[in-house]
Amino acid sequence: MRLRSRFAVAIMAVAAALSAADANATDKSKDSDKEAPAAAAQTCRGNDMLAETEARNPQAYAAIMAAAASAKNADAILWKIEKEGRPTSYLFGTVHLTDDRVTSLSPAVKDAIKASKTVALEVSDISETATSTVIAKSAPLVMFTDGRRLDGLLSTSEYDVVKSIIGRSGMPVDLAALFKPWIVTMILSTSDCERAKVQSGARVLDMKIAEIGKSEGKDVIGLETISTQIEALASVPEKQQLDMLRSSLRFADRTDDMMETLVQLYLKRKISAALPFQIALAKEAGIGDEAFAGFQQKLIFERNAKMAAVAEPLLDKGGVFVAVGALHLPGDLGLVELIRNAGYTVTPVE
């Protein structure tokens, strides 16, 4: 599900640099503090597509929700982590969005941050500048370097949609043919409205948590790096990248609706329905669920194991507030279960 708005914005910053438009981007970043209040006032609301599915296809909706209900530890986004002799730690699931319904933290989450000594995010610096710098240095993972082109891998009609999206985003249309499929999917994952908010200074939830931690004198660290995240995204088999892109293209005009659906799932503590819903949409586009196998393996399961390994020494000391994407929490291979299997008592808070 669409969780990577910061990647989409950063990609556009890199493209701007490649097209010699970085001076304007720099001027915009200097003015971000002045523009932030306007960004905060802007809303990016759409329609809940899962509610639409319930109304038009009850059978598909029932299958989505059954898959979601079968996932362990899917009914909370804030968890308490305890072990005898250690200060209490917490695990919090986020979505990487600026929506004020998401970024307005509950008293329980605020208290958990305040009670902790360390704040551990997926990465410690998720700013556009940091992400753009890494993407710019990762050309073989981001762009074709073997003579192939994206327009040779998609149909004419599919590539026409890509060009339209790229052009509307303010990037040179000719650059689209050089991007690998996962990059275009990241761009498609963020609506024009959300992208404008981020570019004008609005903070996604993870960044807001980092700012709160720093303002309260906490150590703010990362469980992984931007480089390893990009490597994971790029490691999904190319055919699956293409199929996921084709699925996204089918709903390219509904990005605000996609993001609204994600927000609703998050607020209702039904985040485990996000991937089954995405798979159901792909089926409507004629794409089988095998297209998401690499995404699940590389972006969720393998990263869960690595993040749990890095978090374990922190949890052993206690007093750490771990905040990662909510999709990393549920399931047999989710962080809640991995931490529990490491000998900790993990209980839901909200």
C-alpha positions as CSV (number, residue, x, y, z in Angstrom):
1,M,0.0,0.0,0.0
2,R,1.1,3.5,-0.6
3,L,3.5,4.3,2.2
4,R,6.5,6.1,0.6
5,S,5.5,9.7,-0.1
6,R,9.0,10.9,0.9
7,F,10.6,8.7,-1.8
8,A,8.3,10.2,-4.4
9,V,9.2,13.8,-3.4
10,A,12.9,13.0,-3.2
11,I,12.9,11.4,-6.7
12,M,11.4,14.6,-8.1
13,A,14.1,16.6,-6.4
14,V,16.8,14.4,-8.1
15,A,15.0,14.8,-11.4
16,A,15.0,18.5,-10.9
17,A,18.7,18.5,-10.4
18,L,19.2,16.4,-13.5
19,S,17.2,18.9,-15.5
20,A,19.2,21.9,-14.1
21,A,16.2,23.1,-12.1
22,D,17.8,22.5,-8.7
23,A,18.2,26.3,-8.0
24,N,14.4,26.7,-7.7
25,A,14.2,23.6,-5.5
26,T,16.9,25.2,-3.2
27,D,15.0,28.4,-3.0
28,K,11.8,26.5,-2.1
29,S,13.6,24.6,0.7
30,K,14.9,27.9,2.1
31,D,11.3,29.1,2.3
32,S,9.9,25.9,3.8
33,D,9.5,27.4,7.3
34,K,7.4,30.2,5.9
35,E,5.3,27.9,3.8
36,A,4.7,25.2,6.4
37,P,1.6,26.8,8.0
38,A,-0.1,26.9,4.6
39,A,0.9,23.3,4.0
40,A,-0.5,22.3,7.4
41,A,-3.8,23.9,6.5
42,Q,-4.2,22.1,3.2
43,T,-6.0,18.8,3.2
44,C,-5.8,15.9,0.8
45,R,-9.0,14.1,1.3
46,G,-10.4,11.4,-1.1
47,N,-12.9,8.6,-1.0
48,D,-12.5,5.4,0.9
49,M,-12.1,2.8,-1.8
50,L,-12.5,-0.1,0.6
51,A,-15.9,1.2,1.6
52,E,-16.7,1.4,-2.2
53,T,-15.6,-2.2,-2.5
54,E,-17.9,-3.3,0.3
55,A,-20.9,-1.7,-1.5
56,R,-20.2,-2.9,-5.0
57,N,-18.6,-6.3,-4.4
58,P,-19.4,-7.7,-0.9
59,Q,-17.7,-11.0,-1.7
60,A,-14.4,-9.3,-2.5
61,Y,-14.7,-7.2,0.6
62,A,-15.4,-10.2,2.7
63,A,-12.3,-11.9,1.3
64,I,-10.1,-8.9,2.0
65,M,-11.3,-8.5,5.6
66,A,-11.0,-12.3,6.2
67,A,-7.3,-12.1,5.1
68,A,-6.8,-9.1,7.4
69,A,-8.4,-10.9,10.4
70,S,-6.2,-13.9,9.9
71,A,-3.0,-11.8,10.6
72,K,-1.7,-12.0,14.2
73,N,-1.3,-8.8,16.2
74,A,-3.2,-6.7,13.7
75,D,-5.6,-4.9,16.2
76,A,-3.3,-2.2,17.6
77,I,-0.6,0.3,16.5
78,L,0.9,1.0,19.9
79,W,2.4,-1.9,21.9
80,K,4.1,-2.1,25.3
81,I,7.3,-4.1,25.5
82,E,8.3,-5.5,28.9
83,K,10.9,-7.8,30.3
84,E,11.9,-8.2,34.0
85,G,14.6,-5.9,35.1
86,R,14.3,-3.6,32.0
87,P,12.5,-0.2,31.7
88,T,9.4,-0.5,29.6
89,S,9.8,0.1,25.8
90,Y,7.2,0.7,23.1
91,L,6.5,-0.2,19.5
92,F,4.4,2.1,17.4
93,G,3.2,1.7,13.8
94,T,3.2,4.7,11.5
95,V,2.1,5.7,8.0
96,H,4.4,8.0,6.1
97,L,1.8,10.7,5.5
98,T,1.2,14.3,6.5
99,D,-2.6,13.9,7.2
100,D,-3.4,15.7,10.4
101,R,-5.7,12.8,11.4
102,V,-2.5,10.7,11.5
103,T,0.0,13.1,12.8
104,S,-2.1,14.2,15.8
105,L,-0.7,11.8,18.3
106,S,-2.8,10.4,21.1
107,P,-2.0,11.1,24.7
108,A,-0.8,7.4,25.1
109,V,1.7,7.8,22.3
110,K,2.9,11.1,23.6
111,D,3.3,9.6,27.1
112,A,5.2,6.6,25.6
113,I,7.7,8.9,23.8
114,K,8.1,11.1,26.9
115,A,8.8,8.0,29.1
116,S,11.5,6.7,26.7
117,K,15.2,7.5,26.6
118,T,15.6,6.7,22.9
119,V,13.5,7.1,19.8
120,A,14.3,4.5,17.1
121,L,12.8,5.1,13.6
122,E,13.2,3.2,10.4
123,V,15.9,5.8,9.5
124,S,17.0,8.7,11.6
125,D,16.9,11.3,8.9
126,I,14.0,11.0,6.5
127,S,14.3,14.5,5.1
128,E,13.9,15.1,1.4
129,T,17.5,16.3,1.3
130,A,18.9,13.1,2.8
131,T,16.7,10.8,0.7
132,S,17.6,12.8,-2.5
133,T,21.3,12.5,-1.8
134,V,21.2,8.7,-1.5
135,I,18.9,8.3,-4.6
136,A,21.3,10.5,-6.6
137,K,24.2,8.2,-5.7
138,S,22.2,5.0,-6.5
139,A,21.9,5.3,-10.3
140,P,22.1,1.6,-11.1
141,L,19.3,0.9,-8.7
142,V,17.1,3.8,-9.8
143,M,17.7,4.0,-13.6
144,F,18.4,1.6,-16.4
145,T,22.1,1.6,-17.3
146,D,22.1,-1.3,-19.8
147,G,20.4,0.4,-22.7
148,R,16.9,-0.8,-21.9
149,R,14.0,1.7,-21.4
150,L,10.8,1.7,-19.6
151,D,8.8,2.5,-22.7
152,G,10.1,-0.7,-24.2
153,L,8.7,-2.7,-21.3
154,L,5.2,-1.2,-21.2
155,S,2.5,-1.0,-23.7
156,T,2.0,2.3,-25.5
157,S,-1.2,3.1,-23.5
158,E,0.5,2.2,-20.3
159,Y,3.5,4.4,-21.0
160,D,1.3,7.3,-22.1
161,V,-0.1,7.2,-18.5
162,V,3.4,7.2,-17.1
163,K,4.3,10.3,-19.3
164,S,1.2,12.1,-18.1
165,I,2.0,11.5,-14.5
166,I,5.7,12.4,-14.9
167,G,4.8,15.6,-16.8
168,R,2.2,16.6,-14.2
169,S,4.7,16.1,-11.5
170,G,7.0,18.8,-13.1
171,M,9.7,16.4,-14.2
172,P,11.1,16.2,-17.8
173,V,8.9,13.6,-19.6
174,D,11.8,12.2,-21.5
175,L,13.3,11.1,-18.1
176,A,10.5,8.7,-17.5
177,A,11.9,6.1,-19.9
178,L,15.1,5.8,-17.9
179,F,13.4,5.1,-14.6
180,K,13.1,1.5,-13.3
181,P,9.5,0.4,-12.6
182,W,9.7,0.6,-8.8
183,I,10.7,4.3,-9.0
184,V,7.6,5.1,-11.1
185,T,5.4,3.2,-8.7
186,M,6.8,5.3,-5.9
187,I,5.9,8.5,-7.8
188,L,2.4,7.1,-8.5
189,S,2.0,6.3,-4.8
190,T,1.7,9.9,-3.8
191,S,-1.0,12.3,-4.8
192,D,-0.2,15.7,-6.2
193,C,-1.8,17.2,-3.1
194,E,0.3,15.2,-0.6
195,R,3.4,15.9,-2.7
196,A,2.8,19.6,-2.6
197,K,2.3,19.5,1.2
198,V,5.6,17.8,1.7
199,Q,7.4,20.1,-0.7
200,S,6.1,23.1,1.1
201,G,7.1,22.0,4.6
202,A,4.5,19.6,6.0
203,R,5.9,16.8,8.0
204,V,5.1,13.1,7.7
205,L,4.3,11.3,10.9
206,D,7.8,9.7,11.3
207,M,9.5,13.1,10.9
208,K,7.1,14.6,13.5
209,I,8.0,11.8,15.9
210,A,11.7,12.5,15.3
211,E,11.2,16.2,16.0
212,I,9.3,15.5,19.2
213,G,12.1,13.2,20.3
214,K,14.8,15.7,19.6
215,S,12.9,18.5,21.3
216,E,12.7,16.4,24.4
217,G,16.4,15.6,24.4
218,K,16.0,11.9,23.4
219,D,18.5,10.0,21.3
220,V,17.0,9.6,17.8
221,I,18.5,6.7,15.8
222,G,17.7,4.6,12.8
223,L,17.2,0.8,12.6
224,E,18.2,0.9,8.9
225,T,19.5,3.3,6.3
226,I,18.0,5.0,3.3
227,S,20.5,3.0,1.2
228,T,19.3,-0.3,2.5
229,Q,15.7,0.8,1.9
230,I,16.4,1.6,-1.7
231,E,18.3,-1.6,-2.1
232,A,15.3,-3.5,-0.8
233,L,12.9,-1.7,-3.2
234,A,15.2,-2.3,-6.2
235,S,15.7,-6.0,-5.2
236,V,12.1,-7.0,-6.1
237,P,12.2,-9.1,-9.3
238,E,11.7,-6.9,-12.3
239,K,8.7,-8.7,-13.6
240,Q,7.0,-8.2,-10.3
241,Q,8.0,-4.5,-10.4
242,L,6.4,-4.2,-13.7
243,D,3.2,-5.9,-12.6
244,M,2.9,-3.7,-9.5
245,L,3.4,-0.7,-11.8
246,R,0.7,-1.8,-14.2
247,S,-1.6,-2.3,-11.2
248,S,-0.8,1.3,-10.0
249,L,-1.4,2.7,-13.5
250,R,-4.9,1.2,-13.6
251,F,-5.8,3.5,-10.6
252,A,-3.4,6.4,-11.4
253,D,-6.3,8.9,-11.3
254,R,-7.3,7.9,-7.7
255,T,-4.2,8.6,-5.6
256,D,-6.1,10.8,-3.2
257,D,-8.6,8.0,-2.8
258,M,-5.9,5.4,-2.3
259,M,-4.3,7.6,0.5
260,E,-7.7,8.1,2.1
261,T,-8.3,4.4,2.1
262,L,-4.9,3.9,3.9
263,V,-5.7,6.6,6.4
264,Q,-9.1,5.0,7.2
265,L,-7.5,1.6,7.7
266,Y,-4.9,3.1,10.0
267,L,-7.4,5.0,12.1
268,K,-9.7,1.9,12.3
269,R,-6.7,-0.3,13.3
270,K,-7.3,-2.4,10.2
271,I,-3.9,-1.9,8.6
272,S,-3.5,-5.6,7.9
273,A,-6.2,-5.2,5.2
274,A,-3.9,-2.9,3.2
275,L,-2.0,-5.5,1.3
276,P,-5.1,-7.8,0.6
277,F,-6.9,-4.7,-0.7
278,Q,-4.0,-3.9,-3.0
279,I,-3.9,-7.4,-4.2
280,A,-7.7,-7.3,-4.9
281,L,-7.2,-4.1,-6.9
282,A,-4.4,-5.8,-8.9
283,K,-6.8,-8.7,-9.7
284,E,-9.2,-6.1,-11.2
285,A,-6.3,-5.1,-13.5
286,G,-5.7,-8.7,-14.5
287,I,-2.6,-9.1,-12.3
288,G,-2.2,-12.1,-10.0
289,D,-1.2,-12.0,-6.4
290,E,2.2,-13.5,-7.2
291,A,3.1,-9.9,-8.3
292,F,3.3,-9.0,-4.6
293,A,5.5,-11.9,-3.5
294,G,8.7,-10.1,-3.9
295,F,7.3,-7.0,-2.2
296,Q,6.3,-9.0,0.9
297,Q,9.6,-10.9,1.0
298,K,12.0,-8.0,0.4
299,L,10.1,-5.0,1.8
300,I,8.4,-6.6,4.8
301,F,9.6,-10.0,5.9
302,E,13.4,-9.5,5.4
303,R,13.4,-6.0,6.7
304,N,11.4,-7.1,9.7
305,A,14.1,-9.6,10.6
306,K,16.9,-7.0,10.1
307,M,15.1,-4.3,12.1
308,A,14.3,-6.8,14.9
309,A,18.0,-7.7,15.1
310,V,19.1,-4.1,15.4
311,A,16.3,-3.3,17.9
312,E,17.1,-6.2,20.2
313,P,20.1,-4.6,22.0
314,L,18.1,-1.4,22.4
315,L,15.2,-3.4,23.9
316,D,17.6,-5.2,26.2
317,K,18.6,-1.9,27.7
318,G,14.9,-0.8,27.8
319,G,13.4,2.7,27.5
320,V,13.2,2.8,23.7
321,F,10.3,4.0,21.6
322,V,10.4,2.1,18.2
323,A,8.4,3.7,15.4
324,V,8.2,1.9,12.0
325,G,5.7,1.5,9.2
326,A,2.5,-0.1,10.5
327,L,2.7,-2.9,7.9
328,H,5.8,-4.2,9.8
329,L,3.9,-5.0,13.0
330,P,1.3,-7.7,12.2
331,G,1.7,-11.3,11.2
332,D,3.8,-14.4,12.1
333,L,6.9,-12.6,10.8
334,G,5.8,-9.1,12.0
335,L,7.8,-7.2,14.6
336,V,5.3,-7.8,17.4
337,E,5.7,-11.5,17.1
338,L,9.5,-11.4,16.5
339,I,10.0,-9.3,19.6
340,R,7.7,-11.6,21.6
341,N,9.7,-14.6,20.4
342,A,12.9,-13.0,21.6
343,G,11.6,-13.3,25.2
344,Y,9.6,-10.0,25.7
345,T,6.0,-9.6,26.9
346,V,4.3,-7.5,24.1
347,T,0.8,-6.2,24.8
348,P,-1.4,-3.8,22.9
349,V,-2.0,-0.3,24.3
350,E,-4.2,1.2,21.5
